[in-house]
Amino acid sequence: MKLIVTADDVGLDRGMTEGAIRAHVGGIVTACSIVANGVDFDDAVARLRDVPALEVGVHLALVEERALTTGALMPKNYVHYLLGRTLSAPTGRGAQRAPVEAELRAQIEKVLATGLRVTHVNGHQHLHMLPRVFAIVVRLAAEYGIGYVRRVGDRGGRGGMARRISIAALNALGRRVECAGHAGAVRAAAWPPHSTIGVMEAGHLSAERIVELLAHVQGVTELVTHPGVGVTRYPHWRYAWDDETRALCDPRVREAVAARGIELVAPSHI
């Protein structure tokens, strides 16, 4: 069994970047995902150069930030996005999908231009799981030689009814894109198994919960995390960033990983 542990949202806030690095150096995080249009992107790039063992991926953002291609503020959340309150709405035909591809390409190319090695790609609020967006993402991943595209297939999480419904929808989208004939578009990319943990409890993972979630690791699984240190932005998320950083660095977690015979790996190693 292999476990990828990814810290998302690097570059959105300096505290998120710090959390990812601390959870890598002193914990179990093996990879991080950087937001190309994040306010603290440049700081994140500079910090990541000092930790080359922490693999870097692109956290594609189509909400909350400013578009690289237009400078316009993106929708506040995925609900607005699905309602089409954006010039980049992916729900229409080619003329409407073109802005999405241009923006995603710009974000990938901005990260690649830093010289950092990019090994994976995923989406902020998991919007990349929308079938039409996913088709673009996997094609771009193959084009740029990025070998790992996250598919959400969350296991073992706990949460309220609204959260359970949203995760069930993401899991359904994961199964749909798996069967939607995208294999040809990603033939050049490593295709990860349909298994994640931690998504349902984003921003609220404790050491005890991580240990419990390890029971759901099978094959190659990705633990999706959100560490942070002194984060000042995005209070409306109500994430416990510092607590999650401490959890990922808790010796009990690493001991539990070893006890279960789980190998910690980065995306390029699967």
N, C-alpha and C positions, 0 to 999 in steps of 0.2 A: 504494500500500500504506500502511496505517495501523497504528500500534502503540500500544495502551494499555499502560502500565506501572503495575501496581497493587502497592502495599505492603500486605500483609495484617497482621492482629493488632494494629493500633493500639489502645492502651488496655489491653492485657493486662499491659504492663510499660512503665514510663516510657522505658526504653531502646529499646523497639520504636517508640514514638512519635517519639523523637529520631531514630532511624534513618530512618524514613519521611520526616521533614521534611528531614534532611540530603540524602537521596537525591533529593529533589525540588528543593531549592534549588541543590545542586551537582551534580546528576546527571540521570537521565532519567525518574524517577518522575513520573507525571502524576496519579495518583489513589491514595487509601488507603482501607482498610476498617477501620472502628472497631467494637470489640466493646462493645455496650451494657452487658453484665454483667461487663465486665473490671474488675479491681481499680483500675486507674489511668484509668478512663474520664473522670472530671472533669478530671484533669490534661491528658488528650489533647484534650478539648474546648477548654480554655483555650489550649493551644498551637496548635491548628488555626485558631483565630480570627485568628491573626497571619499565616497563609499562605493567603489566600482562593483563590489560583490552584490549590492542591492540592485536587482534587475529593474529596469525602467520600462513602463508601458504608457500608452496614451489613453487618458481618461476623456473620451470624447464628450463634449458638453454642447447640448442644444437648448439648454434652459439656464436661467439665472444670470449668466455672464453676458459679455458683449461679443457679438460675432466678429471674428477676425476679418471676414470678407466685406462686411458693411459697416462695422462699428456700432450697429444698432443693438439695443438691449434686447436680449432674448426673453421669451416668456418666463414667468415666475416659476412654473412647475409643469409637470407632464400633463396635467389636466388641461391647462391652457393650450399646450402643444397639440394635444389630441383634438381639441376643439378647432384647431386651425388658426389660432390667433397669432400667426407668424407668417412671414413671407416664405419661410422654409418648411412649411407644412409638408410632411411626406405622404399625405393621404391621397394626393391627386395623381395625375399622370406625369409624363416626362417633364413638361414645362415647370411643374411645381417641385419635382424631385431634384432638378438640376441644382438649385441653391443649396440643398442639403449636401449633395456630393461635393460641391465646391468648398463648403465650409469644413466638412470632415477632412477633405484633402489638405486644406490649408492648415488645419490643426496638426495633422500627422507630419506634414512637411516642416512645420515650425519646430516640432520636437526633434525631428531628424537633423535639422540644420544646426542644432547645438553640438552635434558630434556624439551625443549620448547613444549608446546601443539600445535600440528599441526592440523588445522581445515579445510584447503582447499589446492587446488593445481591448478596451471595454467601454462602457458608456455611463455617464453621470445619470443618476436616477434610472439606470438600465434602459434608457430609451433606445439604445442600439438593438434591443430585442424586438422592436417592432419589425415585422417581416420585411417591409420595403427598405427600411433603414439597414436592417441586418444584411440584406443582399448587397447593399453598397459597401458596408463595412468589410465584409469578407472578401469582396473583390479588391478593395483598396489594400487590405492586409496582404493578399496574395501578390498584388502588384509591387508593394514595397518590401516584400520578404519578411513580413511580421508573422511569426509562427503560431501565435496562440490568440484565439478570439474567445472571450468568455461567453458561455451560454449558461443562463441561470436555470438550475434544477435543484432548488433548495431542499435540504433535508433536516429534520429534527428541530426546527426552530419553534419558539413559543412567542405568542403575541396576541393582541386583541383581535376582534372580528375583522375590523377594517384592514389591519395589517395582513391577516390570514388570507383575506380575499385578494389583496393586491399581489401577494406572493403566489397564490394559486394561479392568478392570471399570468404572472411572469413564467411560472413553470409550464403553463400551457403554451405560451409563446415559444419557450425553449423546445418543447416537443414538436411544435409546428415547424420551426425553422430547421429542425433536424431532418424532417421528412419533406422539406419543400424543394429539394433538388438543388441545394447550394453546394453540394459536394464538389462539382466541377470548378466552381469559382474559388474554392479553397483547397484544391488538390495540392497546391504548392505549400500550403500551410499545415502545421500540425493541428489536428482537430481534437480538442480536449473532450474527455468524457462529459456526459450530461450530469454533473454533480457538483453542487456547491453547498457550503454550510455558512451560517453567520449572516446571511442576507436579511432574514426576517428580523433579527435582533440588532440591526445596524446601529452602531453608536452606543450600545448598551451591553456589550459583552464583558462578563466578569471571568476571572480565572476558572471559577467553578463551572460556568456554562460552557466555556471552551472545552474543558475536560470532558464534560458530558457529550458535547457535540462530536468529539473524536470517535464516539461509537458509530457514527454515521459515515466515517471515511471508508471508501471502497475504491479500488483501482486508483485512479488519479482524481483527487478532489481538491477544490479550491476553497479555502477559508477566506471570506471577504471581510476586511476589518477597516476601522476608522479611528486610528490612534491620533492623538494630538496633545500638545502641551501649551496651556495658556491661550487657547484659541479665542480670538476676539470677534470674529465675524460669524455670521449665520446662527445667531442665537435661536432663531425660529425652528431650527432643526431639533433643538433640545437634546443634543448628543452629549454623552459623558466622555468626552475625548480623553481627559487625563486618566480617568478610571480604566478606559480600554487600553491605554498605553501601559499602565501598571499591570493589567491582566496579561498582556502579551509578553511581558518581561518576568512574570511570576515563575520561579523555578519549578513549581508544581506542574505547570503546563508542559514545559520541556520534558520533565520526568514522565508525565503521562504519555506524551508522544513516543518516547523511547520504550516505555513499558508495553505499548500496543504494537510495537514493531513498525511504526510509521516512519517513513523517510521524508524529511523536509527537503523540498526541491524548489528550484526556480523554474519559470515557464520554459526556458531554453533547454532544460534538462529532462523533459518528458519524451 
